[in-house]
């Protein structure tokens, strides 16, 4: 018994060691790539290309620092992230719930799927002006736009994830005596989790895009309003500063979702490591 447990834990320890080393190597590559790209950009700005067109990383960092120190960018960021986060949570929860229910309800799926696919294929950003008319220029119109964008993306991924669970696997666990709750908990949800998490990852930048586009259309505050204001004065540093804040936020949130995915998917074997151990 002890021997079996030891042999079972060995690949897991090797996998942890392997992925830890791999993360360190990738981090080093990230740093080298960033230094090369931003270093070249800094050197090219004002020499190869007029800084009016692309500004420079140093000027953008100074603009963002000054904006946060004055509180202006902090306020604008808070408004946009509030709209995006509230809309993201509502859309994600609704999308996951609707996708799970619709994928398992055969009659409802046959009736409603064409309508959901029609909504999915519709340019959601085009609804922005309509929501401005209905809900005004404040945060509610942007939140509703984000909800629609996130809901459809997460719904479609969840729906496809559940439908792609092998029917033979579900029949097998039922034959072994599992009830419906156990089938859901041990087969359907784990199998659909990669699809759901992928939908959430895709939705993060789209949620910010929805909030910012809504602010472009009509708003009195937010990063979209600030970017549009800077663009109207031909301030490329200010425009790129606002874009940089959103890009940094997306990177951080996606990293958190990656960590969540690794935690939820820890039952999956590390194929590359397993192969190496066997070899």
N, C-alpha and C positions, 0 to 999 in steps of 0.2 A: 504493500500500500504506500509506504513512504517513498519507495523507489519510483512508483508511478507518478506520485505527486511531484517529486523532484524533477522527473523528466518532462512533466507537463509544464512546470513553471520555467524551465530553462529557456525554451523559445521565447516566452513572454519577456524574460529579463533581457535576452539578446535583442528582442525587438525594441524595447525601451532604449537600450544602449545605442542601437543603430539609428533610431529616429532622432535621439538626442544629438548625436554627431551630425546627422544629416541636416538638422535645423541650424546648427552652428555654421555649417558650410554654406547653406543657402543664405543665411544672414550676412556672412562675409561677402558673398556675391552681390547681395542687395546693396550693401554699403559701397562696394567698388563701382557698381553700375551708377548709383546715385551721384557719387563723387565725379565720375566721368561726365555724365550728362549735364549736371548743374555747373560743373567747372567749365565745360565747353560753352554752355549758355552764358555764364558770367563773362567769359572772355570775348564771346562773339557780340554781346550787347554793347553797342557804342563803337565797335570796330568793324566787324563784318556787316552788321545790320544796325540800322538806326534804332536807338533805344526807345524812340517814340512808338515803334511798332511792337516790340516784344518786351520792353523793360529789361530788368535783370533780377536774378534771385535775391541779391542783396537789397535792392530797392523794394521788392515785394515783401521781404521779411520785415524791413523797416516800416513799411506801410501798415502791415498787419499788427506789428508790435505797438505802433503809435495808436492805431484804431482801437486795440483792446485796452491800452492804457487810458485813453480818453473815455472809454465806455461805449462808444458808438458802435463798433463792430461787435462788442459783446451783446449789446441790446439787439442788434439786427440778427446775429447768430441765434440768440435765444428764441426770437420770434419764429425763424425758419425751422429750427430744430423742434420746437414745440409743435408746429403744424405737421411736420414730417413724422415725428414720433407718435403723436396721437393717431394720425391717419394710418401709420404703419401697423400699430398694435391692433386697431379695429379691423383693418383690412386683412391682416394675417390670421387673426382668430376666426373671422368670418370665412375666409378662404379655406382654411384647414377644415373647419367644421362642415362647410357645404360640400367640399370635395370628398370627404369621408362618407358623408350621408348619401350623396348622389351616386358615388361609385358602387355602393352596396345595395341601393334601392333600384332594382331592375326597371320597374315600370316608370318611376320618376325619371330615371336616367334617359330612357327612350323618349320621354315627352320633353324634357327640359334641355337636354344636351344641345340641340340645334340653336336654341336661344342663347345659351351661354357661349357657344362658339361664335355666334354673331356678335355678341358683346365683346368677346375676346379679340375679334378681328377689327373692331372699330378703333379708330385713332382716339384714344382717351384724352389726349391733350386738347383735342378740338372741343371737348366738353367744358373747358375752362371758362370761356366767355359766358356760357349758359349758366354755370354755377355762380359766376360773379353777379349775374342778373338776379338769380334766385336768392342768394345768401349774402350779397353785399361784398364790399371790398375787404372786409376783415378776415381773421383767421378761419372762420367756419367754411368759407368757400374753398379755401386751399385744403383744409382737412378733408372735405368731401371728395375733392379731386384726387388726393393721395389715397383715400380709402378705395375708390374705384380702381385705380391703377394697381395697388397692392393686392386687393381682393382677387382680381382676375388672374394675375400672375401666380399667386399662391394656390388659388383654386385649381387652375389647370394642372400645375405640377402635382398637387396632392391627388387629384382625380386620376391622372395617368399613373402615378405611383401605386395606388391601390389596385387599379385594373391590371397592372403588370405583375402582381403577385402570382406566382405559379399556382394554378388550380390544383395540380397534383399534390403540391405541398400542403395545401389546406385540407384536401381530402385525406391525406396521410395522417395528419395530426387528429382529425376527427375520428378516424378509424382507431387510433391509439387511445381514444376516450376523452379527448379535449372538448370542452363545451365552447360555445360561441365567444364568450369573454376571453377564454384562454387562447382561442384562435386569433382574436384581435390583438391581444397583448403580446403573444409570443411569435406570431407569424406576420400578420398584416402590417401592424405599426412598425416593427423593425425593418421589414422589407421596403415599406414606403418612405421611411425616414430620410434616406438620401435624396429622394425626389423633393420631399417637403423642404429640407434644409437648402437645397439648390434653389427652390422657389423663393425662399426667404433672402438668400444672398442676392439673387437677381433683383429683388424688390427694394433692397436698401438704397442703391443709387437712384432707382426710379422714383422712390418716395421723395427724395430730395429734389429731383428734377421736377416732379409734379408741384411741389411747394414753391419752387423758384419760378417756374413758368407761370403759376397763378399770380405770383407777385409781379412778374413782368407785365401781365395783362392789366392788373389794377391793384394797387396796394399803397399803403402809407408807411410801411416799415418792412424789415426783413432783408435778407441777403440779396434776394432778387431785386428788390427796390434799390438797394445800395449799388449793386452792379450796374443797373440801368442808369442810375444817377451818375456814376463814374464814367460810363460809356458816353453819356450825353455831353460830358466835358472833355472827351477824348483822352481820358486818363487810363492808359492801358495798365499801369501799375495797380490802380484801384480795382479794375476789372479782374485781373489775374489774382489779386489778393483775395477777393471774394470767392473765386473759383477754387483757389488753393485751400481755403478753409473747408469747403464742401468735400474736396478730394481727400483731405486728411481725415475727415470724419468717416467717409466711406471705407477707407483703408482700416481704420481702427475697429469699426463695427464688423467688417467682414472678418477681421482677425478673431474677434470674439465669437463669431458664428463658426469659424473653423475650429476653434477650441471646443465649442459645444458639440460640433459634429464628431470630433475625435472622441469625446467623452461618450456620446450616445452610441457611436459605432465601434466601441472598444471590443465588442463581441466578434467583430470581423477579424479574420486572421490577416496578419501582414504578409502578403504573398511573396514579396521580394525577399523579406527576411527569412521566411520559411524555406524558400528555395535555397538561399545561401546556406542555411543551417544544414539542410539535407545534403547539399553538395559537400 
